[in-house]
Amino acid sequence: MEIEEYIIADDRRLAALVVEGDIAAFEYLFDRYRDAIRRLFVQRTGNADDADDLLQETFIKVYINIHRYSPDYTFGQWIYTIARNTFIDFVRKRQDDLSIDEKYSIPVASPAPTPEERYINIQQRAQIDGYMERMPADYRKLIRMRFFDELSYEEIAQRLAMPLGTVKTRIHRARERMCRLITEGEKNGCN
């Protein structure tokens, strides 16, 4: 690929190229996310050296696991999840290395989401709301009850006075419809 093609390629395309063995595509992904993720780690650790180590570890994990990336999600969501989990592992390891006295004297990093994480959550919620609005009302209701309210199939059947088998079938159809909408949205460049 020419340099211009890498520059204009979206994250999903670059990830697919990396899976095919294109190292240059990985460098472009790294360049796109390096600074934001490093800021996240500096903010969380307060230490530039630790942030650099965590950044390196995150991108090693990204490279090793890129074949697991699903284009159903934005690449940013996927890489920030890896970064967050890398940070959690770092905090746990550091806590395990401390004596009992030290463990209780060190303030733990805030579990509150960073600005980047808040933005991604808002973006994800807006996407889901947009897809939900395009679904029939009965499917929306079932999706909300099952996945947002986290009701069991039995609870939904009871609340809607429907047979359990009917509830399961309709939720399956609603989920399929949602997946189609998401897939169509991704193909059309909707985020």
C-alpha positions as CSV (number, residue, x, y, z in Angstrom):
1,M,0.0,0.0,0.0
2,E,1.0,3.6,-0.6
3,I,1.5,5.9,2.4
4,E,-1.6,7.9,1.5
5,E,-3.7,4.7,1.6
6,Y,-2.5,3.9,5.1
7,I,-3.3,7.5,6.2
8,I,-6.9,7.5,5.0
9,A,-7.6,3.8,5.9
10,D,-10.0,3.4,8.8
11,D,-9.0,1.4,11.9
12,R,-10.9,-1.7,10.8
13,R,-9.1,-1.8,7.5
14,L,-5.7,-1.3,9.2
15,A,-6.5,-4.1,11.7
16,A,-7.4,-6.4,8.8
17,L,-4.1,-5.6,7.1
18,V,-2.2,-6.3,10.3
19,V,-3.9,-9.7,10.6
20,E,-2.7,-10.4,7.0
21,G,0.9,-9.6,8.2
22,D,1.2,-5.9,7.2
23,I,3.5,-4.4,9.9
24,A,3.2,-0.9,8.5
25,A,-0.5,-1.0,9.1
26,F,0.2,-1.7,12.8
27,E,2.5,1.2,13.0
28,Y,-0.3,3.5,11.8
29,L,-2.7,2.1,14.4
30,F,0.0,2.6,17.0
31,D,0.5,6.2,15.9
32,R,-3.2,6.9,16.1
33,Y,-3.7,5.7,19.7
34,R,-0.2,6.0,21.3
35,D,-0.6,9.5,22.7
36,A,-4.1,9.1,24.1
37,I,-3.4,5.8,25.8
38,R,-0.1,7.1,27.2
39,R,-2.0,10.1,28.7
40,L,-4.5,7.7,30.2
41,F,-1.7,5.8,31.9
42,V,0.2,8.9,33.1
43,Q,-3.1,10.2,34.5
44,R,-3.8,6.9,36.3
45,T,-0.2,6.1,37.5
46,G,1.3,9.6,37.9
47,N,4.5,8.1,36.7
48,A,5.9,8.5,33.1
49,D,8.1,5.4,33.3
50,D,5.2,3.2,34.4
51,A,3.0,4.8,31.7
52,D,5.6,3.9,29.1
53,D,5.9,0.3,30.3
54,L,2.1,0.0,30.3
55,L,1.8,1.5,26.8
56,Q,4.4,-1.0,25.5
57,E,2.6,-3.9,27.2
58,T,-0.8,-2.8,25.8
59,F,0.5,-2.6,22.3
60,I,2.2,-6.0,22.6
61,K,-1.2,-7.4,23.7
62,V,-2.9,-5.6,20.8
63,Y,-0.5,-7.0,18.3
64,I,-0.6,-10.6,19.6
65,N,-4.4,-10.6,19.8
66,I,-5.4,-8.5,16.8
67,H,-6.8,-11.6,15.2
68,R,-9.5,-11.6,17.9
69,Y,-10.6,-8.0,17.1
70,S,-14.2,-8.0,15.9
71,P,-15.2,-5.2,13.6
72,D,-18.6,-5.2,15.3
73,Y,-16.9,-2.7,17.7
74,T,-14.8,0.3,17.0
75,F,-11.1,-0.4,17.2
76,G,-10.8,2.4,19.8
77,Q,-13.3,0.6,22.1
78,W,-11.3,-2.6,21.7
79,I,-7.9,-1.1,22.4
80,Y,-9.1,1.0,25.4
81,T,-10.5,-2.2,26.9
82,I,-7.0,-3.8,26.5
83,A,-5.4,-0.7,28.0
84,R,-7.8,-0.7,31.0
85,N,-7.3,-4.4,31.6
86,T,-3.5,-3.9,31.4
87,F,-3.7,-1.2,34.0
88,I,-5.9,-3.3,36.3
89,D,-3.3,-6.1,36.1
90,F,-0.5,-3.6,36.8
91,V,-2.4,-2.4,40.0
92,R,-3.0,-5.9,41.2
93,K,0.6,-6.9,40.6
94,R,1.8,-3.8,42.4
95,Q,-0.5,-4.5,45.3
96,D,0.7,-8.1,45.5
97,D,4.3,-6.9,45.7
98,L,3.7,-4.6,48.7
99,S,3.9,-5.5,52.3
100,I,0.7,-5.2,54.4
101,D,1.8,-1.8,55.8
102,E,2.5,-0.4,52.4
103,K,-0.8,-1.7,50.9
104,Y,-2.9,0.4,53.2
105,S,-0.9,3.6,52.9
106,I,-0.9,3.9,49.1
107,P,-4.0,5.6,47.5
108,V,-5.6,3.4,44.9
109,A,-6.2,4.8,41.4
110,S,-9.7,6.2,40.9
111,P,-12.1,3.7,39.3
112,A,-13.9,6.6,37.7
113,P,-13.7,6.5,33.9
114,T,-11.2,8.8,32.2
115,P,-12.4,11.4,29.7
116,E,-11.6,9.0,26.8
117,E,-13.5,6.2,28.4
118,R,-16.5,8.5,29.1
119,Y,-16.5,9.6,25.4
120,I,-16.4,6.0,24.2
121,N,-19.2,5.1,26.5
122,I,-21.3,8.0,25.3
123,Q,-20.5,7.1,21.7
124,Q,-21.5,3.4,22.3
125,R,-24.7,4.4,24.0
126,A,-25.6,6.8,21.1
127,Q,-25.0,4.0,18.6
128,I,-27.1,1.5,20.5
129,D,-29.9,4.0,20.9
130,G,-29.9,4.8,17.2
131,Y,-30.2,1.1,16.3
132,M,-32.9,0.6,18.9
133,E,-35.0,3.4,17.4
134,R,-34.9,1.6,14.1
135,M,-36.4,-1.6,15.5
136,P,-40.1,-2.4,15.9
137,A,-41.5,-1.4,19.3
138,D,-42.1,-5.0,20.5
139,Y,-38.5,-5.9,19.7
140,R,-37.2,-2.8,21.5
141,K,-39.2,-3.7,24.6
142,L,-37.8,-7.3,24.6
143,I,-34.2,-6.1,24.1
144,R,-34.6,-3.5,26.9
145,M,-36.1,-6.1,29.3
146,R,-33.5,-8.8,28.6
147,F,-30.3,-6.8,28.1
148,F,-30.8,-3.5,29.8
149,D,-33.0,-4.5,32.7
150,E,-31.3,-7.9,32.8
151,L,-34.5,-9.9,33.3
152,S,-34.5,-13.6,32.9
153,Y,-36.6,-15.2,30.1
154,E,-38.9,-16.5,32.8
155,E,-39.4,-13.0,34.3
156,I,-40.1,-11.5,30.9
157,A,-42.6,-14.3,30.1
158,Q,-44.4,-13.6,33.4
159,R,-44.5,-9.8,32.9
160,L,-45.8,-10.0,29.4
161,A,-48.1,-13.0,30.1
162,M,-46.5,-15.0,27.2
163,P,-45.3,-18.6,26.9
164,L,-41.6,-19.0,27.7
165,G,-40.9,-20.5,24.2
166,T,-42.5,-17.4,22.5
167,V,-40.4,-15.1,24.6
168,K,-37.2,-17.0,23.7
169,T,-38.1,-17.0,20.0
170,R,-39.0,-13.3,19.9
171,I,-35.8,-12.3,21.8
172,H,-33.8,-14.4,19.4
173,R,-35.4,-12.6,16.4
174,A,-34.9,-9.2,18.1
175,R,-31.3,-9.9,18.7
176,E,-30.9,-11.0,15.0
177,R,-32.5,-7.8,13.9
178,M,-30.2,-5.8,16.1
179,C,-27.2,-7.6,14.7
180,R,-28.3,-6.9,11.1
181,L,-28.7,-3.2,11.9
182,I,-25.3,-3.1,13.5
183,T,-23.7,-4.9,10.6
184,E,-25.4,-2.7,8.0
185,G,-24.4,0.4,10.0
186,E,-20.7,-0.7,10.0
187,K,-20.8,-1.4,6.3
188,N,-22.2,2.1,5.7
189,G,-19.6,3.7,7.9
190,C,-22.0,4.6,10.7
191,N,-20.3,4.8,14.1
